[in-house]
């Protein structure tokens, strides 16, 4: 949002001045004319932005959307008008980007736009499921309930994502710490003992020679190794940002040892939860499948869901295409079959979502308990190798003395 300094003249000749925030100059002109004034001069005020106003430093996170939906619903339930509710939201929202978006949405509504239509202009920050749920609430006259429902959806989605992310992050952090510690020992600690061993002139065990060789290689090529690691990591990052790289990595995540089953259950839970939320609000099946793909956020799954959407639009039902995709567990497919046969698909999807959300909790707990001893064993082997390689020559030297 830019700030504009303006001067305007009324019909009686009165001159007024002020500052107005707007996306562009035309908004200021419209505001002045609405008040029956004639614009004389409008200048944009150039001023430094706070770091929080840049999207790099301030993004609309899931947590912000949860608070937004909860507060919005609560204010509307109190009988406040839509425009006034948005004004109150803008004043109490801490996220700068979201505050500006709320103001723009409010301006659009005052110009005649619907709430979902105004929010759709900010699709970069408002997920499709939120926009469709708001639209459904506007049509049915249950906007407050729709906001509560989507807030609950975001809460479950955020909890699920954190569970899976935590399960994958823990071993990575420990592995990185282990590599750094070992590199430090080989670069700075082992060379001290190497000098002692070489000065003694004694024959060194093979394991010690291997350790000394690794230490010397790492110490002499430390800068080159660091550069190579940085280049490799940057290359991987760039490749994963491509459509091909993201697609292959997302497919790999579903087939990874240990992690793969957790990812599959997480995707299944998100699929069932989002689909039932949208369908219960009156969104069509094909449209709900398309939006669900964006919520799941896995490129490989999105491709499969696009195929499912196409087959469903051709009248093939939901169970058959989902089963043929080979990405969802048999339980989900069977629940879809029962839902279609009994005409109670939304209820079956809701129960399936609850089941897989509990399964993700259990799977992540089991994964963490399984990885902890494996990581400890891995670190123990490395430490034992270094200790034995240093201790053996020390024992021989002490026996000689």
Secondary structure by P-SEA (a helix, b strand, c coil): cbbbbbccccccbbbbbbccccccaaaaaaaaaaacccccbbbbbbbbbccccccccccccaaaaaaaaaaaaaaaaacccaaaaaaaaaaacccaaaaaaaaaaaaaaaacccaaaaaaaacccccaaaaaaaaaaaaacaaaaaaaaaaaaaaaaaaaaaaaaaaaaaaaaaaaaaaaaaaaaacccaaaaaaaaaaacccccaaaaaaaaaaaaaaacaaaaaaaaaaaaaaaaaaaacaaaaaaaaaaaaacccaaaaaaaaaaaaaaaaaaaaaaacccaaaaaaaaaaaaccaaaaaaaaaaaaaaaaccccaaaaaacccccaaaaaaaaaaaaacaaaaaaaaaaaaaaaaaaaaaaaaaaaaaaaaaaaaaaaaaaaaaaaaaaaaaaaaac
